[in-house]
Amino acid sequence: GDRRTSYRDLDRWTNRIAHALQARGVGPERRVALVVERGSEAIAGVLAILKAGGAYVPLDPDAPRERLQWLLRDVEPTLVLTQARVARRALADADRALCLDDDAWYAALPDDHAPASDVGPRNLAYVLYTSGSSGRPKGVLVEHRNVANHAAAWQRMLAREPGHRVLAFAPLFFDASLWELYPTLASGGTLHIASGEAQYPGPELIGFLREHAIQ
């Protein structure tokens, strides 16, 4: 759907999730597998994991079940942050899974104040896995200082500012998503997430870009 989220609402939303993650052991150097479909919940998941002090590991929810299970065993996550529909389809073991679309879980979430975290610049921020086309997939480890430097550099290069509209085109498990996500949010821009046929090259995507005046 056409969901709109303000920075204030996004901040409160992700604070609540971050508190829930911390209550389940997420903190510095703890990895959280993020297995979600494209949408605002994916962005909220990333920010909540970082606010909790943990490191997110985005995995493709549409990957073959065997590949996904292999990646989860390799990641050894403290938790799996997902959605109910994805868990039913793709996850064999849901014991450590939290579903972002579970209303009962949200009802029990704590207050929306900013969580405290001991995370520092040299702590792990995320892990991206390679395709594995030349062998087994390998996880690339990235620290918080790398994310901050990346966001600052691209923000300067692209001259992004509040109100600037950017298309979130690349999936979170591709490194190209970092160029879209962090510089946009760090500058107060507007991140537009295409869904359905509009997420693929073609007339629908062109129409989406024109409709939302994507820059």
C-alpha positions as CSV (number, residue, x, y, z in Angstrom):
1,G,0.0,0.0,0.0
2,D,0.9,3.7,0.0
3,R,2.2,3.9,3.5
4,R,3.7,7.2,4.6
5,T,6.0,7.4,7.7
6,S,7.3,10.6,9.2
7,Y,10.8,10.8,10.8
8,R,9.1,11.2,14.2
9,D,7.0,8.1,13.8
10,L,9.9,6.2,12.3
11,D,12.0,7.2,15.3
12,R,9.4,6.0,17.8
13,W,8.7,2.8,15.9
14,T,12.3,1.8,15.7
15,N,13.0,2.7,19.3
16,R,10.3,0.3,20.5
17,I,11.7,-2.5,18.4
18,A,15.2,-1.8,19.6
19,H,14.1,-2.1,23.2
20,A,12.5,-5.4,22.4
21,L,15.7,-6.6,20.7
22,Q,17.9,-5.5,23.6
23,A,15.6,-7.4,26.0
24,R,16.4,-10.5,24.0
25,G,20.1,-10.2,24.1
26,V,20.9,-8.0,21.1
27,G,23.9,-5.6,21.7
28,P,27.4,-4.9,20.3
29,E,28.8,-7.6,18.1
30,R,25.5,-9.5,18.2
31,R,24.1,-10.3,14.8
32,V,20.4,-10.2,13.9
33,A,19.3,-11.9,10.6
34,L,16.9,-9.6,8.8
35,V,14.6,-11.7,6.5
36,V,11.9,-9.3,5.3
37,E,10.2,-8.3,2.1
38,R,10.7,-4.9,0.5
39,G,8.9,-2.2,2.4
40,S,8.9,0.2,5.3
41,E,9.3,-2.7,7.8
42,A,12.6,-3.6,6.2
43,I,13.9,0.0,6.8
44,A,12.5,-0.1,10.3
45,G,14.3,-3.4,11.0
46,V,17.7,-2.0,9.9
47,L,17.4,1.1,12.1
48,A,16.1,-0.8,15.1
49,I,18.9,-3.3,15.0
50,L,21.5,-0.5,14.8
51,K,19.8,1.4,17.6
52,A,19.9,-1.7,19.8
53,G,23.6,-1.8,19.2
54,G,23.6,-5.0,17.1
55,A,24.6,-5.8,13.6
56,Y,22.0,-6.6,10.9
57,V,22.5,-9.4,8.3
58,P,20.0,-8.9,5.5
59,L,19.0,-12.1,3.7
60,D,16.8,-12.6,0.7
61,P,13.4,-13.9,1.8
62,D,12.8,-15.3,-1.7
63,A,16.0,-17.3,-1.8
64,P,15.7,-21.1,-2.0
65,R,14.9,-22.5,1.4
66,E,18.1,-24.6,1.4
67,R,20.3,-21.6,0.8
68,L,18.5,-19.5,3.4
69,Q,18.9,-22.2,6.0
70,W,22.6,-22.5,5.2
71,L,23.1,-18.8,5.6
72,L,21.3,-18.7,8.9
73,R,23.5,-21.5,10.2
74,D,26.6,-19.6,9.1
75,V,25.3,-16.3,10.6
76,E,24.5,-17.8,14.0
77,P,22.2,-14.9,14.8
78,T,21.0,-13.9,18.2
79,L,17.6,-13.4,16.6
80,V,15.8,-13.5,13.3
81,L,13.7,-10.4,12.5
82,T,11.1,-11.3,9.9
83,Q,7.4,-11.2,9.0
84,A,4.9,-13.9,9.6
85,R,4.3,-14.6,5.9
86,V,8.0,-15.0,5.3
87,A,8.5,-17.2,8.4
88,R,5.8,-19.6,7.2
89,R,7.2,-19.8,3.7
90,A,11.0,-19.7,4.3
91,L,12.0,-20.4,7.8
92,A,12.3,-23.9,9.1
93,D,13.0,-23.0,12.8
94,A,11.0,-20.0,14.1
95,D,12.0,-20.3,17.7
96,R,14.3,-17.3,17.6
97,A,12.2,-15.3,15.2
98,L,10.4,-12.0,15.9
99,C,7.7,-11.0,13.4
100,L,7.5,-7.3,12.6
101,D,3.9,-7.7,11.5
102,D,2.7,-9.6,14.7
103,D,0.1,-7.3,16.4
104,A,0.3,-9.3,19.6
105,W,4.1,-8.8,19.8
106,Y,3.7,-5.1,19.2
107,A,1.1,-4.7,22.0
108,A,3.8,-5.9,24.5
109,L,6.5,-3.5,23.2
110,P,8.0,-1.0,25.7
111,D,8.0,2.7,25.5
112,D,9.3,4.6,22.5
113,H,12.2,6.5,24.2
114,A,15.6,6.2,22.7
115,P,17.5,3.1,23.9
116,A,21.0,3.3,25.4
117,S,23.7,1.3,23.7
118,D,27.4,0.8,24.3
119,V,28.1,0.4,20.6
120,G,31.2,2.3,19.3
121,P,32.7,3.2,15.9
122,R,34.6,-0.1,15.6
123,N,31.7,-2.3,16.5
124,L,30.1,-4.4,13.7
125,A,27.2,-2.6,11.9
126,Y,26.2,-5.2,9.3
127,V,27.2,-8.2,7.3
128,L,26.5,-8.6,3.6
129,Y,26.9,-12.0,2.0
130,T,28.4,-12.5,-1.5
131,S,26.4,-14.4,-4.1
132,G,28.6,-17.5,-3.7
133,S,28.8,-17.9,-7.5
134,S,32.5,-18.8,-7.2
135,G,32.1,-21.0,-4.2
136,R,30.4,-20.7,-0.8
137,P,28.9,-17.3,0.1
138,K,31.1,-15.2,2.3
139,G,30.1,-12.6,4.8
140,V,31.6,-9.1,4.4
141,L,31.9,-7.4,7.8
142,V,31.3,-3.6,8.0
143,E,31.8,-1.4,11.1
144,H,29.8,1.6,12.3
145,R,32.6,4.0,11.4
146,N,32.5,2.8,7.8
147,V,28.7,3.4,7.7
148,A,29.1,6.9,9.1
149,N,31.9,7.8,6.7
150,H,30.0,6.4,3.7
151,A,26.9,8.4,4.6
152,A,28.7,11.6,5.1
153,A,30.7,11.3,1.9
154,W,27.8,10.4,-0.3
155,Q,25.7,13.1,1.3
156,R,28.3,15.7,0.3
157,M,28.8,14.3,-3.2
158,L,25.1,14.1,-4.0
159,A,24.2,17.3,-2.1
160,R,21.2,15.7,-0.6
161,E,19.0,17.8,1.7
162,P,15.6,17.7,3.5
163,G,12.9,17.0,1.0
164,H,15.2,15.4,-1.6
165,R,13.4,12.3,-3.0
166,V,15.3,9.1,-3.5
167,L,14.2,5.7,-4.8
168,A,15.0,2.7,-2.7
169,F,15.6,0.4,-5.6
170,A,18.2,-2.1,-4.5
171,P,17.3,-4.9,-2.0
172,L,18.9,-4.6,1.4
173,F,21.1,-7.6,0.8
174,F,22.9,-5.7,-2.1
175,D,25.5,-3.1,-1.2
176,A,23.9,-0.6,-3.6
177,S,21.1,-0.2,-1.1
178,L,23.6,1.6,1.2
179,W,24.0,4.5,-1.3
180,E,20.2,5.0,-1.2
181,L,19.4,4.4,2.5
182,Y,22.0,6.1,4.7
183,P,22.7,9.4,2.8
184,T,19.0,10.0,2.3
185,L,18.0,9.4,5.9
186,A,21.1,11.3,7.2
187,S,20.1,14.4,5.2
188,G,16.4,14.3,6.1
189,G,15.4,13.3,2.6
190,T,12.4,11.2,1.5
191,L,12.9,7.5,0.7
192,H,10.4,6.1,-1.7
193,I,10.1,2.3,-1.8
194,A,8.6,0.8,-5.0
195,S,6.6,-2.4,-4.8
196,G,5.0,-4.8,-7.3
197,E,6.0,-4.3,-10.9
198,A,7.3,-0.8,-10.1
199,Q,10.4,-2.4,-8.5
200,Y,11.6,-3.7,-11.8
201,P,12.8,-1.8,-14.9
202,G,9.9,-1.0,-17.2
203,P,6.9,1.2,-17.7
204,E,5.6,0.8,-14.1
205,L,8.9,2.0,-12.7
206,I,9.0,5.0,-15.0
207,G,5.5,5.9,-14.0
208,F,6.4,5.5,-10.3
209,L,9.4,7.9,-10.8
210,R,7.3,10.5,-12.5
211,E,4.4,10.2,-10.0
212,H,6.6,10.8,-7.0
213,A,9.0,13.2,-8.7
214,I,12.0,11.1,-7.8
215,Q,15.3,13.0,-8.1
